[in-house]
Amino acid sequence: MAETLKKGSRVTGAAREKLAADLKKKYDSGASIRALAEETGRSYGFVHRMLSESGVSLRGRGGATRGKKAASA
């Protein structure tokens, strides 16, 4: 991301819309909320809220799931 926002600074107006659009694009192309939070220096909750506000359908949780074992070997 070209501009890094000061951690904890309030993001409003055009800057907020641009950030939401950037996050949406990256999330849609496969980036995780955690990775986006790390990259932007914002909290997980902030990124989650921005994505929700911009109408993204959030993916389910990843990680270990029950059921069939993945063919990993």
N, C-alpha and C positions, 0 to 999 in steps of 0.2 A: 504494500500500500504506500503510495507516494507520500501522503502527509500523515504523520503520526500525531494523534491528538494527545493532549496532556491527560494523564490518567486522572479520572474523576471529574474532568471538566464537563460542563453541560454542553450537549450537542443539540443545536436547534436549527430550524429553518432549512436552508439549502444544503448546509453541511450535513445535516441529519439525513436528508433525502439521498444525498450522494453516498453517504456511508451505508445506508440501508440498501441501496442499489448494488453497491460493491459487495456487501456481505451476501446478499441474495444470489448474485451471480456466482460467487465462489462456492457458496453452499450447494447451489444447484449443480455445480460441476464436481461435487464430491467432497469438498472440505468439511471437516467436522466443526461443530460449534466450538469445541475446546480449542481446536487449531486456530480458528478465527479469533477467538478471545485472546489467545497467546499473541497472535500476529498484530492485533490492533491495540494490545495493552489494556483491553477492557475486561470486565468480568464475564463469566459464562452467562449469568443472568441478563446482563445488558445485551449481549449478542443474541440470546434467545428471544428477548423481548423485541429487539429490532427486526429479527426475522419474522416473528409472529405479526408485527405491525405491518410488514411489507407483504403479507399474504402468502408466505412460503408454507407449503405443507411439509411439516417437519417429519424427518425419518424416524423410525423406531430406534430403540437403543441397539447398539451393536454388542460386541463382546461375546462372552460365553453364553450360548443358548442351549436349552435342553432339546432332546429329540435326536434325529439322525446325526451321526458323527460326520463331520466334513472329511472328505478324502484329502488328507493333508500329507500322506507319506508317499 
